């Protein structure tokens, strides 16, 4: 007969009751294989085994073998892999590791002859996480958010819209990771390589500012722009100014969900396009900065010679 330990598990520590030391700060890297569940079941084990090997190969090729050897709370997620590392190494994980991972996947996919091609999403975050040395180590909000970022709409949309024969890695960085390692100048990649997005996950109460980085893009990368209001209604300001006859002056907001707003004389033609960008529908003109393939570039005074 099986014997059971009669002792109860250790009581869960109540939050906000007394001050305690923070766990050590860890960088967290998580990767996921695109379309894993859509593959035939016979390929699942092979993909689960090869993903950490691809990561190890990329770290070795980038001369970052120590990060792999010293990784914390490593775990397979079935369709991916996650581990913690010294946050001081974060700039090197962003670059050159992600670019090297792109190269490793390119080589692997060419050699696989299309049998099991692999494209990876990657997410990076940093924060305090306990390292207990067992299967329960590394649990905490920073790790949860790392996986939410990995499942977010913008990074999924990149791999879906970029050419599968060229772009094999799409990464998303938490805002904290970006500010600490990229904006501060410690990473060997200019901030213009990164695109700000709103990371949301379908069906989950998650929304965070984040940054997309694609080592080898093969499609447009757009910054998100706010949606244009579609209502044209009177302003509800009970204290607004009055006309000479005593009636209140009503203010209206003009908007054009699929067109232009003209408040004066317009000479020449106009055109408006709708764009489906990073999983979100953006209406109106390009109100933010656009990176990637944008057509022709104009330098200097574009009206020169027309005066």
C-alpha positions in Angstrom: 0.0 0.0 0.0 1.3 3.4 -0.9 2.2 5.7 2.0 1.3 9.3 2.0 3.1 12.1 3.9 0.7 13.4 6.5 2.4 16.8 6.7 0.6 19.6 5.0 2.4 21.7 2.4 4.0 24.9 3.5 1.5 27.6 3.9 1.4 30.1 1.0 2.9 33.4 2.1 0.4 36.2 2.3 1.3 39.3 0.3 1.4 42.8 1.7 1.9 41.5 5.3 5.6 42.2 5.9 8.6 43.3 3.9 10.8 40.6 2.3 13.9 40.6 0.1 13.2 40.6 -3.6 14.2 37.5 -5.6 17.1 38.0 -7.9 16.5 39.8 -11.2 16.5 37.6 -14.2 16.3 38.1 -17.9 13.8 35.8 -19.5 13.9 34.4 -23.0 11.0 32.4 -24.4 10.5 31.1 -28.0 7.6 29.4 -29.7 7.4 27.6 -33.0 4.9 29.0 -35.5 1.9 26.7 -36.4 3.0 24.0 -34.0 -0.5 22.7 -33.4 -1.2 22.7 -37.2 1.6 20.2 -37.8 1.0 16.5 -38.1 1.3 14.8 -34.7 4.2 12.8 -35.8 6.3 16.0 -36.0 5.5 17.4 -32.6 8.2 15.5 -30.6 10.8 16.3 -33.2 10.0 20.1 -33.1 10.0 20.0 -29.3 13.5 18.5 -29.3 15.0 20.6 -32.0 14.0 24.1 -30.7 16.3 24.1 -27.6 19.1 22.7 -29.8 18.6 25.6 -32.3 18.9 28.0 -29.4 22.0 26.4 -28.1 23.6 26.4 -31.5 22.8 30.1 -32.0 24.3 30.9 -28.6 27.5 29.0 -29.3 27.8 30.6 -32.8 27.3 34.0 -31.3 30.0 33.2 -28.7 27.5 33.3 -25.9 27.9 29.7 -24.7 28.0 30.8 -21.1 24.4 32.0 -21.2 23.3 28.5 -22.2 25.6 26.8 -19.6 24.3 29.1 -16.8 20.6 29.2 -17.8 18.1 29.2 -15.0 14.8 27.3 -14.6 14.9 25.9 -18.2 11.7 24.3 -19.4 10.2 23.0 -22.6 6.7 24.4 -23.4 5.9 21.7 -25.9 6.0 24.1 -28.9 8.9 26.2 -27.5 11.4 26.7 -24.8 12.0 29.2 -21.9 14.9 29.9 -19.6 16.3 32.7 -17.3 19.7 34.3 -17.5 21.8 37.0 -15.9 20.1 40.3 -16.9 23.5 41.9 -17.4 23.7 39.8 -20.6 20.4 41.2 -22.0 22.0 43.5 -24.6 23.9 40.5 -26.1 20.7 38.3 -26.1 19.0 41.1 -28.1 22.0 41.4 -30.4 23.8 39.4 -31.7 21.8 36.4 -30.5 18.5 37.1 -32.3 20.3 37.9 -35.6 22.4 34.7 -35.2 19.2 32.7 -34.4 17.8 34.0 -37.7 20.9 32.7 -39.5 20.8 29.4 -37.8 17.1 28.9 -38.7 17.9 29.9 -42.3 20.6 27.2 -42.5 18.4 24.6 -40.8 15.3 25.2 -43.0 17.4 25.0 -46.1 18.9 21.7 -45.0 15.5 20.3 -43.9 14.3 20.5 -47.5 10.9 21.6 -46.3 10.4 18.6 -44.2 10.1 20.4 -40.8 10.8 24.1 -41.4 10.8 26.1 -38.3 10.0 29.8 -37.7 10.2 31.2 -34.2 8.6 33.9 -32.2 10.8 35.2 -29.4 10.0 37.3 -26.4 12.3 39.0 -23.9 11.5 40.4 -20.4 13.3 41.1 -17.2 12.2 41.1 -13.5 12.5 39.5 -10.1 12.0 35.7 -10.2 12.9 33.1 -7.6 15.3 30.3 -8.6 14.6 27.4 -6.3 16.5 24.9 -8.5 13.5 22.6 -8.9 10.6 22.4 -11.4 8.7 25.2 -9.6 11.5 27.7 -9.9 11.2 30.9 -12.0 7.5 31.4 -11.5 6.2 34.9 -11.2 4.6 37.8 -13.0 7.7 38.6 -15.2 7.6 35.1 -16.6 3.9 35.1 -17.1 4.2 38.4 -19.0 7.0 36.9 -21.1 4.6 34.2 -22.3 1.8 36.8 -22.9 4.1 38.9 -25.0 5.0 35.7 -27.0 1.3 35.1 -27.7 0.5 38.7 -28.5 -1.1 39.8 -31.7 1.7 42.1 -33.1 4.5 39.5 -33.1 2.2 36.8 -34.5 1.2 39.1 -37.3 4.8 39.7 -38.3 5.5 36.0 -39.0 2.1 35.7 -40.7 2.7 38.7 -43.1 6.4 38.3 -43.8 7.8 35.8 -46.3 8.4 32.4 -44.8 11.4 31.8 -47.0 13.2 34.9 -45.6 11.9 35.9 -42.1 12.4 33.1 -39.6 12.5 35.1 -36.4 10.3 37.8 -35.0 11.0 39.1 -31.5 9.0 41.2 -29.1 10.6 43.0 -26.1 8.9 44.3 -23.0 9.0 48.0 -22.6 11.2 47.6 -19.6 13.7 45.4 -21.5 13.7 47.9 -24.3 14.3 50.9 -22.1 17.0 49.3 -20.0 19.0 47.6 -22.8 18.1 49.4 -26.1 17.1 53.0 -25.4 20.0 53.3 -23.0 22.5 52.5 -25.8 23.9 49.2 -24.4 22.6 47.1 -27.3 24.5 47.0 -30.6 21.3 47.9 -32.5 19.9 51.4 -33.1 16.5 52.1 -31.6 15.2 52.6 -35.2 15.4 48.8 -35.6 12.6 48.5 -33.1 8.9 49.3 -33.6 6.6 50.3 -30.7 3.4 48.3 -30.5 0.5 47.7 -28.1 0.8 44.0 -27.2 -2.6 42.4 -26.6 -3.6 38.8 -26.4 -6.9 37.5 -27.7 -9.2 36.4 -24.9 -6.7 37.6 -22.2 -6.8 40.7 -20.0 -3.4 41.7 -21.1 -2.2 44.9 -22.8 1.3 46.3 -22.6 3.5 48.7 -24.5 6.2 46.6 -26.2 8.7 46.7 -29.1 8.9 44.5 -32.2 12.3 43.6 -33.6 12.8 41.5 -36.8 16.4 40.7 -37.6 15.6 39.9 -41.3 12.3 41.6 -42.3 10.6 40.8 -45.6 7.5 43.0 -45.3 6.4 46.3 -43.9 6.7 47.2 -40.3 4.3 49.9 -39.1 4.0 51.7 -35.9 0.5 51.5 -34.5 -1.6 54.7 -34.9 -4.7 55.6 -32.9 -8.1 54.8 -34.5 -9.9 57.9 -35.8 -13.2 58.7 -34.1 -16.1 58.0 -36.4 -18.8 60.0 -34.6 -20.0 63.5 -35.7 -22.0 64.7 -32.8 -22.6 67.9 -30.9 -20.2 68.6 -28.0 -22.0 68.0 -24.7 -20.8 71.2 -23.0 -23.6 72.7 -21.1 -21.5 75.7 -20.3 -20.6 76.5 -23.9 -20.8 80.1 -25.4 -24.2 81.5 -26.4 -25.3 83.1 -29.7 -26.8 86.5 -30.0 -30.3 85.0 -29.8 -29.5 83.2 -26.5 -29.1 79.7 -28.0 -26.0 77.7 -27.2 -23.2 77.4 -29.8 -22.8 73.7 -30.6 -19.3 72.4 -31.4 -18.9 69.4 -33.8 -16.0 67.0 -34.3 -15.3 66.2 -37.9 -14.0 62.7 -38.7 -13.6 60.5 -41.7 -13.3 56.8 -41.1 -12.6 56.1 -44.8 -11.9 59.5 -46.3 -10.4 63.0 -45.9 -11.6 66.0 -43.9 -11.4 69.2 -45.8 -12.1 72.5 -44.0 -11.0 74.9 -46.7 -10.2 75.0 -50.4 -8.4 71.9 -51.8 -6.4 72.0 -55.0 -5.4 68.7 -56.7 -6.5 65.2 -56.0 -6.7 63.2 -52.8 -6.5 59.5 -52.0 -7.1 57.5 -48.9 -6.1 53.8 -48.2 -7.0 51.4 -45.5 -4.2 49.3 -44.0 -4.3 46.1 -42.0 -1.3 46.5 -39.7 0.1 44.1 -37.2 -3.2 42.4 -36.6 -5.1 45.7 -36.2 -7.2 47.6 -38.6 -6.1 51.2 -39.1 -8.3 53.7 -40.9 -7.4 57.0 -42.5 -4.0 58.3 -43.4 -0.6 57.3 -41.9 -0.5 59.4 -38.8 2.5 57.7 -37.2 6.0 56.8 -38.4 6.1 54.0 -40.9 9.1 51.7 -41.2 9.8 49.1 -43.8 8.8 49.1 -47.4 7.2 52.4 -48.1 7.7 53.1 -51.8 9.8 55.9 -53.1 11.9 58.1 -50.9 12.0 61.9 -51.5 14.9 64.0 -50.3 15.0 67.8 -50.3 12.1 70.1 -51.3 9.6 67.9 -53.2 8.0 71.1 -54.6 11.2 72.3 -56.2 10.7 73.0 -59.9 6.9 73.2 -59.5 6.8 76.8 -58.5 
